[in-house]
Amino acid sequence: MNLLIRDIDPVLVKQLDEQAEKQRCSRQGLLKGLLTTWCADGVQSTQVARLERQLEANTLHLKRSATELEQLTKLFREVMQDD
């Protein structure tokens, strides 16, 4: 797929060309790499945020389960002592 971007500041274009020359690639190659990295970083950031939310939820669930398990253990011990 092709992408056309208009009205870019000539100073910016010059900076892009200089960066492309340093990396020994074309302006198109440089821009393609930058866009690919930018999009991949966005997807990765979204996935990391989703995983962090899931980790928080799992941690909360484990804490609640541990509290309930402690209460059940205490109750079980009390019942066993009464026998």
Buried (B, 14 or more C-beta within 10 A) or exposed (E): EEEEEEEEEEEEEEEBEEBBEEEEBEEEEBBEEEEEEEEEEEEEEEEEEEEEEEEEEEEEEEEEEEEEEEEEEEEEEEEEEEE
